[in-house]
């Protein structure tokens, strides 16, 4: 059975600056009072508009979500049964132990040992390249300790 799965999102963005609202690598457009059908409505004077941005290309990320139970730990005696590791296109990383932090409130990536960071990155890259029913993980790329 699968213990890890890949979560990806590709941020939207314009190819170029096309006007003072549409910026390169951002997903923006103008809005005015005609777009609000339900409360709360914004009080925008008639004839005026504002620039609204909802996404950007640097919001592109890939994550490994690990969910296992019992003796399915990656390292004997350590608890790697419930985590989320994400790498953003910008180089930003996030790691959450979902046993301790189920609402992902504290990114513990800065405290992850360097060797484990490299191993998590390798695992994520392998997950991104899986085809069909091949396995993306092996014991040679498992993290070596808990953090």
Order of alpha helices (4+ residues) and beta strands (2+ residues): beta-beta-beta-beta-beta-beta-alpha
